[in-house]
Amino acid sequence: MGDSCANRPSALRRRATFSGVRSLTVQPASGGSATACSSALTASSSREPGQPNGLHTTHSKSKHEKEEKRKRRNDHSGRLSCHQHQQSLLSSSSGFSNYRGILNWCVVMLVLSNSRLFLENLLKYGILVDPIQVLSLFVKDPYSWPAACLVIVSNVFILAALYTERQLSKGSLSEQVGLLVHSVNLSIILCFPAVVVLLVPSISPVGGVFALGTYTILLLKLYSYKDVNRWCRELSSIKVKTLSRSNSCPSAPPVIGVDQIVCYPGNLTIRDLYYFVFAPTLCYELNFPRSPKIRMSFLLRRLLEMLFLTQMLVALTQQWMVPIIQSSMKPLEEMDLSRMMERLLRLAVPNHLLWLMFFYWFFHSSLNFTAELLRFGDRQFYKDWWNAETVTYFWQNWNIPVHKWCLRHFYCPLLRKGFSKMVSQSAVFFLSAFFHEYLMSVPLRMFRLWAFMGMMSQLPLAWLVTRFLRGNYGNAAVWISLIIGQPIAVLMYVHDYYVLHNGQEIH
Ligand SMILES: CC(C)(COP(=O)(O)OP(=O)(O)OC[C@H]1O[C@@H](n2cnc3c(N)ncnc32)[C@H](O)[C@@H]1OP(=O)(O)O)[C@@H](O)C(=O)NCCC(=O)NCCS
């Protein structure tokens, strides 16, 4: 009888085994197990084929359910049949989708295989982690902080944008002149830090990325600020009664205890603009959704995550990435494809893990920390890009602030002007490729176009994946493109930078 129990579907056994064991302890062996089996079998026959066999049932059972179970246990006719029409769990037609255990297995395997690599690395190189060396990446001279000074100077451009908007709201500037002033301001934001980084040798590459990244974010934010204020002027100039209920200025009266609703041009204040500058979004709005209060425990958790992951990122880069990069600097004596592939994969794995950690550190911990601190309500910084079955889905979901900006301020305006979807998408990817290249080439003072090409290649890749792959195959293709393609472009720069600066030492 015990055997007959063991022959039942596995998921069912997970639940029924316990009741069977309990029955066995209080009843004669055969009878007890028969009762347990029959009750379980009757229970199983009452299920629909394809149903995940009660894996999701809760532990707290209602009285009614217990009564049903007792009745089924005493139902002798149930013992006569023990089969039903049903699919194996791993068949897609079974409808079973709970693969949590398999996901955990993947994580355990990943940790085990990487622990081996890590031990090998430790035995070969010893401990390479050096926090002082990290500081030297940001500043070359401890008494001079050019990148930080560059960031402080950016306040001039923020105030220039605000001043221009105030003049426009008063009618002191015409729309054309306002547009010209904004264009000049935004062009300076783009060019000025690049020129400084290229001309001031004391700015380190990491300091340069930090400064240029800050200016790029500011450029996108001020562009959005300019657009939204213009839309508000356009709306208020149309004398239609219903427009007083526009999104930018809802007509609901302010509620006590709730943040005041701001209307144009009441938003043109230093406080409002600086809130937007620090808020974790690139798209301006007069009335951002706000959370009622700062949750201290949430804030603390995100802060600890940030600190821990920063340490991990730095330590893994020094201990794992740098030795691999240094060992793969030596040029190959002949075109050996297998050696090249081996180098590529050795670099891709740690790079990809660091990229994943960076994703969590930035998009979850840091952006949520900032949002909580500023009581910024919209926390959708990413969506489920890891389930992407197409490259397009990945770009729509992995970096929501950038995607939102692209849609609102670039893609949709192009579509509205009559450009086709294809042309508009290509234009967005071209712009994105330009900024990726800008953020890599200028700080490294080395123009190679790897990032530009990497981003532009997303268009044909997106077409290929959508055209030829579906479902899990599409998802695997997206992962492979991330693991092999995207990080390799970054590594190309590191490689070329090392060769450029340490060429003599390598040979
Ligand atoms: C190019 C890109 C913006 C296209 O986005 P997409 O979501 O595929 O675009 P879609 O064609 O599906 O349209 C999206 C929205 O545009 C708007 N839209 C579509 N056609 C429109 C039209 N003719 N007029 C106005 N708006 C229109 C709609 O709001 C639509 O949303 P909906 O589908 O919910 O109705 C996106 O792929 C992207 O952001 N790429 C760049 C990402 C990037 O570089 N990130 C950098 C990360 S480091």
The ligand as an SDF file (V2000), in Angstrom:
LIG
                    3D

 48 50  0  0  0  0  0  0  0  0999 V2000
   12.2980   53.8260  -29.1340 C   0  0  0  0  0  0  0  0  0  0  0  0
   11.3660   53.5660  -27.9860 C   0  0  0  0  0  0  0  0  0  0  0  0
   11.0050   54.8560  -27.2950 C   0  0  0  0  0  0  0  0  0  0  0  0
   10.1310   52.9000  -28.5520 C   0  0  0  0  0  0  0  0  0  0  0  0
    9.2620   52.5850  -27.5030 O   0  0  0  0  0  0  0  0  0  0  0  0
    8.0010   51.6350  -27.7430 P   0  0  0  0  0  0  0  0  0  0  0  0
    7.3440   51.4480  -26.4270 O   0  0  0  0  0  0  0  0  0  0  0  0
    8.4510   50.4160  -28.4700 O   0  0  0  0  0  0  0  0  0  0  0  0
    7.1050   52.5000  -28.7090 O   0  0  0  0  0  0  0  0  0  0  0  0
    5.6360   52.1880  -29.2730 P   0  0  0  0  0  0  0  0  0  0  0  0
    5.6650   52.3360  -30.7310 O   0  0  0  0  0  0  0  0  0  0  0  0
    5.1550   50.8860  -28.7130 O   0  0  0  0  0  0  0  0  0  0  0  0
    4.7540   53.4030  -28.6860 O   0  0  0  0  0  0  0  0  0  0  0  0
    4.7790   53.6820  -27.3210 C   0  0  0  0  0  0  0  0  0  0  0  0
    3.8520   54.8290  -27.0230 C   0  0  0  0  0  0  0  0  0  0  0  0
    4.0510   55.8970  -27.9310 O   0  0  0  0  0  0  0  0  0  0  0  0
    2.8220   56.5940  -28.1080 C   0  0  0  0  0  0  0  0  0  0  0  0
    2.4760   56.6350  -29.5450 N   0  0  0  0  0  0  0  0  0  0  0  0
    2.4690   55.6040  -30.4190 C   0  0  0  0  0  0  0  0  0  0  0  0
    2.1000   56.0620  -31.6400 N   0  0  0  0  0  0  0  0  0  0  0  0
    1.8620   57.3810  -31.5150 C   0  0  0  0  0  0  0  0  0  0  0  0
    1.4620   58.4060  -32.4220 C   0  0  0  0  0  0  0  0  0  0  0  0
    1.2510   58.1520  -33.7000 N   0  0  0  0  0  0  0  0  0  0  0  0
    1.3370   59.6490  -31.9390 N   0  0  0  0  0  0  0  0  0  0  0  0
    1.5640   59.9110  -30.6400 C   0  0  0  0  0  0  0  0  0  0  0  0
    1.9420   59.0020  -29.7580 N   0  0  0  0  0  0  0  0  0  0  0  0
    2.0930   57.7450  -30.1680 C   0  0  0  0  0  0  0  0  0  0  0  0
    1.7840   55.8730  -27.3280 C   0  0  0  0  0  0  0  0  0  0  0  0
    1.6340   56.5080  -26.0900 O   0  0  0  0  0  0  0  0  0  0  0  0
    2.3720   54.5020  -27.1470 C   0  0  0  0  0  0  0  0  0  0  0  0
    1.9470   53.8840  -25.9820 O   0  0  0  0  0  0  0  0  0  0  0  0
    0.8070   52.7300  -26.0940 P   0  0  0  0  0  0  0  0  0  0  0  0
    1.4300   51.6580  -26.9170 O   0  0  0  0  0  0  0  0  0  0  0  0
    0.6020   52.3430  -24.6750 O   0  0  0  0  0  0  0  0  0  0  0  0
   -0.3600   53.3720  -26.7390 O   0  0  0  0  0  0  0  0  0  0  0  0
   11.9970   52.5720  -26.9510 C   0  0  0  0  0  0  0  0  0  0  0  0
   12.4220   51.4220  -27.5800 O   0  0  0  0  0  0  0  0  0  0  0  0
   13.1590   53.1780  -26.2100 C   0  0  0  0  0  0  0  0  0  0  0  0
   12.9730   53.8410  -25.2040 O   0  0  0  0  0  0  0  0  0  0  0  0
   14.4020   52.9510  -26.7020 N   0  0  0  0  0  0  0  0  0  0  0  0
   15.6040   53.5730  -26.1900 C   0  0  0  0  0  0  0  0  0  0  0  0
   15.9050   53.0830  -24.8290 C   0  0  0  0  0  0  0  0  0  0  0  0
   17.2420   53.5140  -24.3970 C   0  0  0  0  0  0  0  0  0  0  0  0
   18.0680   53.9540  -25.1150 O   0  0  0  0  0  0  0  0  0  0  0  0
   17.4970   53.3670  -23.1270 N   0  0  0  0  0  0  0  0  0  0  0  0
   18.7490   53.7150  -22.5880 C   0  0  0  0  0  0  0  0  0  0  0  0
   18.9560   52.9010  -21.4220 C   0  0  0  0  0  0  0  0  0  0  0  0
   20.5730   53.0740  -20.7800 S   0  0  0  0  0  0  0  0  0  0  0  0
  1  2  1  0
  2  3  1  0
  2  4  1  0
  2 36  1  0
  4  5  1  0
  5  6  1  0
  6  7  2  0
  6  8  1  0
  6  9  1  0
  9 10  1  0
 10 11  2  0
 10 12  1  0
 10 13  1  0
 13 14  1  0
 14 15  1  0
 15 16  1  0
 15 30  1  0
 16 17  1  0
 17 18  1  0
 17 28  1  0
 18 19  1  0
 18 27  1  0
 19 20  2  0
 20 21  1  0
 21 22  1  0
 21 27  2  0
 22 23  1  0
 22 24  2  0
 24 25  1  0
 25 26  2  0
 26 27  1  0
 28 29  1  0
 28 30  1  0
 30 31  1  0
 31 32  1  0
 32 33  2  0
 32 34  1  0
 32 35  1  0
 36 37  1  0
 36 38  1  0
 38 39  2  0
 38 40  1  0
 40 41  1  0
 41 42  1  0
 42 43  1  0
 43 44  2  0
 43 45  1  0
 45 46  1  0
 46 47  1  0
 47 48  1  0
M  END
$$$$
